Amino acid sequence: MLAALAVVVGGAAMGTGVAGGAAGGGFGSTGVPCVGLTSPLCDGIFSDGATAGNIGLSYWGPAEAEVDSEVAFTSRFLARDAMPDLAVTSVTHHAPRGFEFVGAEVQSRRGAVYPDPDTYTELDATVVVDPVTGDVTVAAPAGGWAIPRSQESSGSWRTGQVDVKLRYQVTKSHLDGTSGVTFTGTGVPASEGWLATGATRVTPGIGGFNSSGN
């Protein structure tokens, strides 16, 4: 019987194991949350979003990728109306066929409130790869990943964010390039299916399409 692969992610680094190696790149290289945006920065990026309970989700990733390249899919979580005491407890991601999981990074951002700068915190997590479906579940420690918030000088509150970035190696090309993500958290009802989805078209790398992938 196949067993799921469990890997502990500490801060920005991922332990060496069958499921992946050292993390890298940082969130600044992931792209931008393009839900509802038409900025040129969003070219080549698909985006989708959803709200479950009082937690909002923005999901984005590559609209196109080459065989043998490494790509990333990011899920960003925000608190509706900057509500307090909200946390994300797990994120499950379904990558397109032919995408091999490499590593995970989880980070929270408090958000800048003048004169204080942004505050970023690398978060611990446990990653499990389903041996049958290949779906990746990233789980928070007890209590979940709290969505931070900050108070402005006016007294109003601003939501921070929790970002979960998953990296994959594109090994093969398949006609079905669909991906999806769902999550659990404070007050989040159980979902059937994926809360947000995307599509990535795979193009030949330098060596052309993998003949076993079509």
ZAMARGU-4260 file (C-alpha; in steps of 0.2 Angstrom, whole numbers, plus 5000, padded with zeros to 4 digits):
<rodrens>
0) 5000/5000/5000 | 5006/5017/4996 | 5009/5029/5010 | 5007/5048/5010 | 5023/5058/5011
5) 5024/5070/5026 | 5037/5084/5027 | 5039/5097/5040 | 5041/5115/5033 | 5050/5126/5046
10) 5050/5145/5041 | 5055/5147/5023 | 5065/5130/5022 | 5058/5113/5018 | 5066/5098/5025
15) 5075/5086/5012 | 5065/5071/5008 | 5056/5062/4994 | 5043/5076/4993 | 5055/5090/4990
20) 5071/5099/4994 | 5077/5117/5000 | 5064/5131/4997 | 5069/5146/4988 | 5063/5161/4978
25) 5053/5170/4991 | 5036/5177/4990 | 5042/5192/4980 | 5045/5181/4965 | 5029/5173/4965
30) 5019/5185/4955 | 5005/5197/4960 | 4987/5193/4966 | 4978/5197/4950 | 4960/5194/4955
35) 4950/5207/4947 | 4965/5216/4940 | 4971/5220/4922 | 4988/5226/4926 | 5002/5221/4913
40) 5010/5213/4928 | 4996/5200/4927 | 5000/5194/4910 | 5004/5176/4910 | 4995/5173/4926
45) 4978/5165/4929 | 4968/5171/4945 | 4953/5166/4954 | 4945/5170/4971 | 4932/5164/4983
50) 4926/5168/5001 | 4922/5155/5014 | 4915/5160/5030 | 4924/5177/5034 | 4940/5172/5025
55) 4944/5178/5008 | 4955/5168/4996 | 4965/5174/4981 | 4973/5161/4970 | 4985/5163/4956
60) 4998/5154/4946 | 5005/5152/4929 | 4994/5152/4914 | 5008/5145/4904 | 5023/5134/4908
65) 5037/5125/4899 | 5041/5106/4902 | 5056/5105/4914 | 5053/5122/4921 | 5049/5126/4940
70) 5032/5135/4943 | 5023/5141/4959 | 5005/5142/4964 | 5000/5155/4978 | 4985/5155/4989
75) 4982/5171/4999 | 4970/5173/5013 | 4963/5189/5020 | 4950/5193/5034 | 4934/5200/5029
80) 4932/5218/5036 | 4948/5215/5046 | 4939/5203/5058 | 4950/5197/5073 | 4953/5179/5078
85) 4953/5171/5061 | 4965/5158/5056 | 4968/5146/5042 | 4971/5128/5047 | 4975/5119/5031
90) 4976/5121/5012 | 4974/5107/4999 | 4980/5110/4982 | 4977/5100/4966 | 4991/5103/4953
95) 4989/5099/4934 | 4994/5082/4929 | 5013/5081/4925 | 5017/5093/4939 | 5029/5086/4953
100) 5028/5094/4970 | 5045/5102/4975 | 5042/5113/4990 | 5031/5124/5001 | 5032/5141/5009
105) 5020/5149/5021 | 5021/5167/5027 | 5011/5180/5035 | 5011/5199/5032 | 5004/5211/5045
110) 5003/5226/5032 | 5011/5243/5034 | 5004/5256/5045 | 5013/5272/5045 | 5026/5274/5051
115) 5029/5256/5054 | 5035/5245/5039 | 5027/5228/5033 | 5030/5214/5045 | 5033/5197/5037
120) 5034/5181/5047 | 5039/5164/5040 | 5027/5150/5047 | 5029/5132/5051 | 5019/5119/5042
125) 5017/5100/5039 | 5016/5095/5020 | 5007/5079/5015 | 5007/5073/4997 | 4993/5060/4993
130) 5002/5046/4984 | 4986/5042/4973 | 4980/5059/4968 | 4996/5069/4970 | 4986/5082/4980
135) 4996/5092/4992 | 4989/5097/5009 | 4999/5110/5019 | 4993/5110/5038 | 4996/5123/5051
140) 5002/5119/5069 | 4989/5118/5083 | 4979/5135/5082 | 4981/5138/5064 | 4990/5152/5055
145) 4982/5168/5062 | 4978/5181/5049 | 4986/5196/5056 | 4978/5214/5056 | 4985/5231/5060
150) 4977/5247/5067 | 4978/5263/5058 | 4980/5280/5066 | 4961/5283/5063 | 4957/5268/5074
155) 4951/5258/5060 | 4958/5240/5056 | 4967/5233/5041 | 4968/5215/5037 | 4985/5207/5034
160) 4987/5191/5025 | 4993/5173/5025 | 5002/5167/5009 | 5004/5148/5005 | 5016/5146/4990
165) 5018/5128/4982 | 5032/5125/4970 | 5031/5111/4956 | 5043/5105/4943 | 5034/5103/4926
170) 5038/5085/4920 | 5026/5081/4907 | 5012/5089/4896 | 4994/5084/4897 | 4979/5091/4889
175) 4971/5094/4906 | 4980/5108/4914 | 4967/5112/4928 | 4972/5116/4946 | 4962/5119/4961
180) 4963/5124/4979 | 4952/5123/4995 | 4956/5126/5013 | 4949/5125/5031 | 4949/5138/5044
185) 4940/5147/5058 | 4921/5147/5053 | 4924/5140/5036 | 4911/5127/5031 | 4916/5111/5023
190) 4918/5112/5004 | 4914/5100/4991 | 4926/5102/4977 | 4938/5116/4974 | 4935/5134/4980
195) 4946/5142/4967 | 4953/5135/4951 | 4965/5139/4937 | 4971/5132/4921 | 4990/5131/4915
200) 4994/5127/4897 | 5010/5117/4896 | 5022/5121/4881 | 5037/5111/4875 | 5054/5114/4883
205) 5070/5115/4874 | 5069/5096/4871 | 5051/5097/4865 | 5036/5088/4872 | 5038/5072/4883
210) 5032/5059/4872 | 5024/5050/4887 | 5014/5065/4892 | 5001/5067/4879
</rodrens>
